[in-house]
Each structure stands twice: as structure tokens, then as C-alpha cells.
Amino acid sequence: MNDRVSRIIFKCKNCNSSWYYPVQKCIYCKIDTEKIEQKELKVIGITQVNVESKGHENVPYFVVLLQDEFGNTLVKKTMKKYNEGEKFEA
């Protein structure tokens, strides 16, 4: 399993919308976005999944809620167990 997480976000300076894929202009404000590199991700929540589903047959696995140093959040599936407050190693 690939635990790789995108470390680049694109953020609008005007409305603070953000994307984890390349967006050159904000879809709301139509102004240029800023490319920001995330340096650290911290685990702020974790769920252990014990029931398999199609495409996710290897159990248990974990779904972690991550937060970067700018306050942006994202979720990631991982096989490694993390605790809240730990640094996420991508």
C-alpha cells in the first residue's frame, strides 16, 4: 500500500479555498492561486476499520485525519497505526 500524501496545496489568497491538485486560478474568485508546500502533517484523528469491503479486503486498516501547519485537513488510508498528536510519515 502506498502511504504517500501530496505535500503541495494550491490556496486562494482572497477566499482561502484550497486544493490538493493543480489549480492555477481560484474557481470562485478567478484570481491566481498560491502554491504552498506542506512541511509537517499531524494526526488529529484516527479510525480503525475492521470490516472489509470491495477494494479494501486487507483489514484492519486505519483512516487518519491529518492537519498541516496551516490548519488544512485531509484524510488518508494507511496500514500503520498512529496515535493522535503523532507526526505523519509520508
Sequence and secondary structure as in RCSB ss.txt:
>XXXX:A:sequence
MNDRVSRIIFKCKNCNSSWYYPVQKCIYCKIDTEKIEQKELKVIGITQVNVESKGHENVPYFVVLLQDEFGNTLV
KKTMKKYNEGEKFEA
>XXXX:A:secstr
       EEEEETTT  EESS  SB TTT SBEEEEE   EEEEEEEEE S BTTB S SEEEEEEEETTS EEE
EEESS   TT B   
